Amino acid sequence: MSSGLQIAIAFGSVAVLLGLMAVVKRLAAARDFSPEVQRKLVHIGTGLYALTLPWLFTDDWPVYMLIGLTLIVMAVLRTPALAKGGIGETLHGVERQSYGDLLLALAVGTVFLLADGRAILYILPIATLTLADAAAALTGSRYGSKFFTVEDGRKSLEGSTAFFTITLVISMVCLLLLSDVPRPNVVLLSVMVAAFGTLVEADSWRGFDNFFLPAGLMVFLESHMNSPWQELVVLLFLFLLAIVIFLRIAPRFGITKHAARVYVISTFLLISVTALQNTVLPLLVFVTHAFARRANPCRAAWPELDIVAALALASFAWLASEMIIPFNALMFYGLMSVGLSVGLIAVAFGPREIWVRLGAAGLVGVGLFTLYAALMRYNAPHVLWPGDMRLLGVLTILLVVGIAGLRPAMFETHRAAKLTLLALVVPVIGYSAKVITA
């Protein structure tokens, strides 16, 4: 297929999306569809179309171009003139704030990149997002009678049950038809995918399930699709045990049950996809964030959820960079985690004198970088390719302490996002420099 034809198909795909939204808006006016039904109809149509992308294009770059075009269009549709009364109302007619439209496009691009042509790793997550998520929402809105509370509203047990059932069926069909996974593993993997996916869908907020659900499922499948069944049983047991423990101890630290379940999902995903030594620093981010939240609260509505979202998005960004650039980014990811924890300590001491803030953050920075250096030694040689990281470590700590320690008031709002971006500056520059000079 020629490049020109693929470009034409990409632009035509955006036109199809806009046409779908126009049809849904007209049907909604004629049949009195609720805003939630409108959103899910667009969601289903978009997801089903996304399933065809590996076969619609002969090259990968038109897919990424299509994702970029879609993100631009979704951003335009969020403008007031189109979001209320215009075609964008099919996505933004609901009362709650959601970034689901943007995150859906981003998720398709991320899963397409990370799946790297492996059909099972692309189809299963996108099909689950498309069908199970819509089934949960529509079942809950129509038949929901038993509810549980999340930060931005409530979800129904009936909707979660529908999600689990549909995901279980999708997983079994995909694993049987698109992989050579042994039969016992098909059952175990399907149950784990359904359980993990149900928790992600039930506990997501602001539409983040549109990204975390498919991306998380893809990463989990890639790591454990060929694991022995005994290992899967142990992993499932640890997952259930972690839920019980987190829910028991969460109230003691002022953490809601919703946030505790989100921490379980994040911790489980970290432990299941990487070696234990590489989970320590990201998990310490949650610890330092809990300390900062109690010592110097920010003005965020859901600070625990914000830190999970920020760290997860940064984690997937580093993972995607390894697919684009053939160099392992793990040491730079660990350095980012160090910087993020140091920043949280700096703002935690915000009300104290400046020398206390700088001293505490500096000492924690030295200690965490020492821990970082010790943990990285347990990784394989290809992970250690950057060599001596002391200079980058010093620069990261100085930058974070200098800004967060001197101006803690800057982080009273959007704390997680700002500190994550700050912690990324030196690792990203260092990674880029190492890649260029390698």
C-alpha positions in Angstrom: 0.0 0.0 0.0 1.4 3.4 -1.0 2.2 6.1 1.5 -0.4 8.5 -0.1 -3.2 5.9 0.3 -2.3 5.3 3.9 -2.3 9.0 4.7 -5.7 9.3 3.0 -7.0 6.4 5.1 -5.8 8.1 8.2 -7.6 11.3 7.4 -10.6 9.3 6.3 -10.6 7.5 9.7 -10.9 10.9 11.5 -13.8 11.7 9.2 -15.4 8.4 10.1 -15.1 9.2 13.8 -16.7 12.6 13.3 -19.5 11.0 11.3 -20.1 8.5 14.0 -20.4 11.2 16.5 -22.9 13.1 14.3 -25.0 10.0 13.9 -25.0 9.3 17.6 -26.0 12.9 18.3 -28.9 12.6 15.9 -30.0 9.3 17.3 -29.8 10.8 20.8 -32.2 13.6 19.8 -34.6 11.2 18.2 -34.5 8.4 20.9 -33.7 10.6 24.0 -30.4 8.8 24.8 -28.8 9.8 28.0 -25.3 11.5 27.9 -23.7 8.3 29.3 -25.3 6.1 26.5 -24.1 8.6 23.9 -20.5 8.4 25.2 -20.5 4.7 25.3 -21.8 4.4 21.7 -19.0 6.6 20.5 -16.6 4.6 22.7 -17.8 1.2 21.3 -17.6 2.5 17.7 -14.1 4.0 18.2 -12.8 0.8 19.9 -14.1 -1.5 17.3 -12.5 0.6 14.6 -9.3 0.6 16.5 -9.2 -3.2 16.4 -8.8 -3.0 12.6 -5.7 -0.8 12.7 -3.0 -3.5 12.5 -4.7 -4.8 9.3 -5.8 -1.4 7.9 -2.3 -0.1 7.5 0.8 -1.8 6.1 3.2 0.5 8.0 3.2 1.7 11.6 3.8 5.4 11.1 0.3 6.1 9.6 -1.2 4.6 12.8 0.8 7.1 14.9 -0.2 9.9 12.6 -3.8 8.9 13.0 -3.5 8.9 16.8 -2.0 12.4 16.6 -4.8 13.7 14.4 -7.3 12.1 16.7 -5.8 13.8 19.7 -5.9 17.2 18.0 -9.6 16.7 17.0 -10.5 15.5 20.5 -8.8 18.6 22.0 -10.8 20.9 19.6 -14.1 19.1 20.5 -13.5 20.0 24.1 -13.9 23.7 23.4 -17.1 25.2 24.8 -18.7 25.9 21.5 -18.5 22.2 20.5 -18.6 20.5 23.9 -22.0 21.9 24.7 -24.6 21.9 22.0 -22.2 20.9 19.2 -20.9 17.5 18.0 -18.6 17.3 21.0 -21.6 16.9 23.3 -21.7 13.2 22.5 -18.5 12.9 24.6 -18.8 15.8 27.1 -22.5 15.8 27.9 -21.9 14.0 31.2 -21.6 16.1 34.4 -18.3 14.6 35.7 -14.9 15.8 34.4 -13.3 13.2 32.2 -10.2 12.9 30.0 -11.4 9.6 28.6 -11.6 10.8 24.9 -8.0 11.9 24.9 -6.8 8.9 27.0 -8.5 6.4 24.7 -6.6 7.7 21.7 -3.4 7.7 23.7 -4.0 4.2 24.9 -4.5 2.8 21.4 -1.2 4.3 20.3 0.6 3.1 23.4 -0.7 -0.5 23.2 -0.1 -0.6 19.4 3.5 0.5 20.0 4.2 -1.9 22.9 2.4 -4.9 21.3 5.0 -4.6 18.5 2.9 -6.6 16.0 1.8 -9.4 18.4 -2.0 -9.7 17.8 -2.9 -11.1 21.3 -1.2 -8.2 23.1 -3.2 -5.7 21.0 -6.6 -7.2 20.5 -7.3 -8.5 24.0 -6.7 -5.2 25.8 -8.5 -3.1 23.2 -11.4 -5.5 22.9 -11.7 -5.5 26.7 -11.7 -1.7 26.8 -14.2 -1.5 24.0 -16.8 -4.2 25.0 -16.4 -4.9 28.7 -16.1 -1.3 29.8 -19.2 -0.3 27.8 -21.1 -3.3 29.2 -20.2 -2.3 32.7 -21.4 1.3 32.2 -24.6 0.4 30.5 -25.4 -2.4 32.9 -24.7 -0.2 35.9 -26.8 2.7 34.6 -29.8 0.4 33.7 -29.8 -2.3 36.3 -27.5 -1.0 39.1 -29.0 -1.3 42.6 -26.0 -2.0 44.8 -23.3 0.7 44.7 -19.9 1.5 46.1 -18.4 5.0 46.4 -15.4 6.2 44.4 -13.9 9.7 44.6 -15.9 11.2 41.7 -19.2 9.4 42.1 -20.2 5.8 42.5 -20.0 2.5 40.7 -22.4 -0.5 40.8 -21.7 -4.1 41.7 -23.9 -5.1 38.8 -21.7 -3.1 36.4 -18.5 -4.6 37.8 -20.0 -8.1 37.5 -20.8 -7.5 33.9 -17.3 -6.3 33.3 -15.7 -9.3 34.9 -17.9 -11.7 32.9 -17.4 -10.1 29.5 -13.6 -9.8 30.2 -13.4 -13.4 31.2 -15.0 -14.5 27.9 -12.9 -12.1 25.8 -9.7 -13.3 27.4 -10.5 -17.0 27.0 -11.5 -16.6 23.3 -8.4 -14.4 22.5 -5.9 -16.7 24.3 -7.4 -19.8 22.7 -7.4 -18.4 19.2 -4.4 -16.0 19.1 -1.8 -17.8 21.3 -0.5 -21.2 22.1 -0.9 -20.8 25.9 -1.5 -24.2 27.6 -5.1 -24.8 28.6 -4.7 -24.5 32.4 -2.9 -21.2 31.9 -5.7 -19.9 29.7 -8.1 -20.3 32.6 -5.8 -18.8 35.2 -4.7 -15.9 32.9 -8.3 -15.2 32.0 -9.4 -15.0 35.7 -6.4 -12.8 36.5 -7.1 -10.5 33.6 -10.7 -10.3 34.4 -10.0 -9.6 38.1 -7.3 -7.0 37.4 -9.4 -5.3 34.7 -12.5 -5.2 36.9 -10.5 -3.4 39.7 -9.0 -1.0 37.3 -12.4 -0.2 35.7 -14.2 0.1 39.0 -11.5 2.3 40.7 -10.6 4.6 37.8 -11.4 8.3 37.8 -11.8 11.0 35.3 -11.6 8.5 32.4 -8.2 7.2 33.3 -9.4 3.6 32.9 -9.4 4.3 29.1 -5.6 4.3 29.4 -4.7 2.3 32.4 -6.9 -0.7 31.6 -5.6 -1.6 28.1 -2.0 -0.5 28.9 -2.0 -2.4 32.2 -3.4 -5.6 30.6 -0.9 -5.4 27.8 2.1 -5.1 30.1 0.7 -7.9 32.4 0.1 -10.3 29.5 3.6 -9.6 28.0 5.2 -10.4 31.3 3.1 -13.5 32.3 1.5 -15.1 29.2 4.2 -17.8 29.2 4.7 -18.1 33.0 4.2 -21.5 34.6 0.8 -22.1 36.1 2.3 -22.4 39.6 3.7 -18.9 39.3 0.3 -17.6 38.2 -1.4 -19.2 41.2 1.1 -17.5 43.6 0.7 -14.2 41.8 -3.1 -14.4 42.1 -2.8 -15.2 45.8 -0.5 -12.3 46.4 -2.9 -10.0 44.5 -5.8 -11.0 46.7 -3.7 -10.8 49.9 -2.5 -7.3 49.0 -6.1 -6.1 48.6 -7.0 -7.4 52.1 -3.9 -5.9 53.7 -4.2 -2.5 52.0 -7.9 -2.2 52.9 -7.2 -3.0 56.5 -4.3 -0.5 57.0 -5.6 2.3 54.8 -7.8 4.0 57.4 -4.9 4.3 59.8 -3.1 6.6 57.3 -6.1 8.6 56.3 -6.3 6.8 52.9 -9.7 6.1 51.4 -10.6 2.5 50.4 -10.7 3.7 46.8 -7.2 5.0 46.9 -6.1 1.9 48.7 -7.4 -0.3 45.9 -5.6 1.9 43.4 -2.4 1.5 45.3 -2.9 -2.3 45.2 -3.4 -2.2 41.4 -0.2 -0.1 41.0 1.9 -2.2 43.3 0.7 -5.5 41.8 1.5 -4.2 38.3 4.9 -3.1 39.3 5.8 -6.3 41.0 4.4 -8.5 38.2 6.3 -6.8 35.4 9.8 -6.1 36.7 12.4 -7.5 39.1 11.8 -6.8 42.8 14.8 -4.4 43.1 13.3 -2.1 40.4 10.0 -1.7 42.3 11.5 -0.4 45.5 12.0 3.2 44.4 8.6 3.7 42.7 6.9 2.2 45.7 8.8 4.6 48.0 7.2 7.4 46.0 3.9 6.4 47.5 5.4 6.3 51.0 6.9 9.8 50.7 3.7 11.1 49.2 1.7 9.8 52.2 4.2 11.6 54.5 3.9 14.8 52.4 0.1 14.7 52.4 0.0 14.5 56.2 2.8 17.0 56.9 1.8 19.7 54.3 -1.5 18.9 52.4 -1.9 20.3 48.9 -5.1 21.6 47.5 -5.9 18.7 45.2 -9.2 16.9 45.5 -7.7 13.4 45.2 -3.9 13.6 45.9 -3.4 9.8 46.3 -5.0 9.2 42.9 -3.0 12.1 41.3 0.3 10.6 42.4 -0.6 7.2 41.0 -1.7 8.7 37.7 1.5 10.8 37.4 3.8 8.0 38.2 2.0 5.5 36.0 1.9 7.8 33.0 5.6 8.5 33.4 6.3 4.8 33.8 4.6 4.0 30.5 6.4 6.8 28.8 9.8 5.3 29.8 8.6 1.9 28.7 7.5 3.3 25.3 10.9 5.0 24.9 12.6 1.6 25.1 10.4 0.5 22.2 11.4 3.5 20.1 15.0 3.7 21.1 16.9 0.5 21.5 18.4 1.4 24.9 17.2 0.3 28.3 15.8 3.2 30.3 15.5 1.5 33.7 18.3 3.4 35.4 16.8 6.7 34.3 13.4 5.6 35.5 14.9 4.8 38.9 16.6 8.2 39.0 13.3 9.9 38.2 11.7 8.0 41.2 14.5 9.3 43.4 13.9 12.9 42.3 10.1 12.6 42.8 10.5 11.3 46.4 13.0 14.0 47.2 10.6 16.6 45.8 7.8 15.3 48.0 10.0 15.5 51.1 11.0 19.1 50.2 7.3 20.2 50.0 6.4 18.2 53.1 8.7 20.5 55.1 7.2 23.5 53.3 5.9 25.2 56.5 9.4 24.9 58.2 12.4 27.2 57.9 14.2 27.1 54.6 17.3 25.4 56.1 15.1 22.6 57.5 13.5 22.1 54.1 16.8 22.1 52.2 18.6 20.0 54.8 15.8 17.3 55.0 15.4 17.0 51.3 19.2 16.9 50.7 19.7 14.2 53.3 16.9 12.1 51.9 18.3 12.7 48.4 21.7 11.4 49.4 20.1 8.4 51.1 17.8 7.5 48.2 20.6 7.8 45.6 22.8 5.5 47.7 19.9 3.0 47.8 19.4 3.5 44.1 23.1 2.7 43.3 22.9 -0.4 45.5 19.7 -1.7 43.9 20.8 -1.1 40.3 23.8 -3.5 40.8 21.4 -6.4 40.9 20.3 -5.7 37.3 21.7 -7.3 34.1 24.6 -5.6 32.2 22.3 -4.2 29.5 20.5 -2.2 32.2 23.7 -0.7 33.4 24.8 0.7 30.0 24.8 4.3 31.1 27.7 3.7 33.5 28.4 6.0 36.4 25.2 8.0 37.3 26.6 10.1 40.1 26.7 13.3 38.2 23.1 12.9 36.9 22.1 12.0 40.5 23.6 15.1 41.9 22.0 17.3 39.3 18.6 15.7 39.8 18.7 16.2 43.6 20.1 19.8 43.3 17.4 20.8 40.7 14.5 19.2 42.7 15.7 20.5 46.1 16.5 23.9 44.7 13.0 24.4 43.2 10.8 22.4 45.5 12.8 23.4 48.6 13.0 27.1 47.9 9.5 27.5 46.4 7.2 24.9 48.1 4.2 27.2 47.5 4.5 26.4 43.8 3.3 22.9 44.6 0.1 23.6 46.5 -1.8 22.8 43.4 -1.2 20.0 40.8 1.6 18.8 43.1 2.0 15.3 41.7 2.1 16.5 38.0 4.5 19.4 38.7 6.9 17.3 40.8 6.9 14.5 38.3 7.8 16.8 35.5 10.5 18.4 37.6 11.9 15.0 38.5 11.9 14.0 34.8 14.1 16.9 33.5 17.6 15.6 34.3 16.8 11.9 33.6 15.3 12.7 30.2 18.2 15.0 29.2 20.7 12.5 30.5 19.0 9.6 28.6 18.9 11.6 25.4 22.6 12.6 25.7 23.6 9.0 26.4 21.6 7.7 23.4 23.1 10.4 21.1 26.7 9.6 22.2 26.3 5.8 22.4 
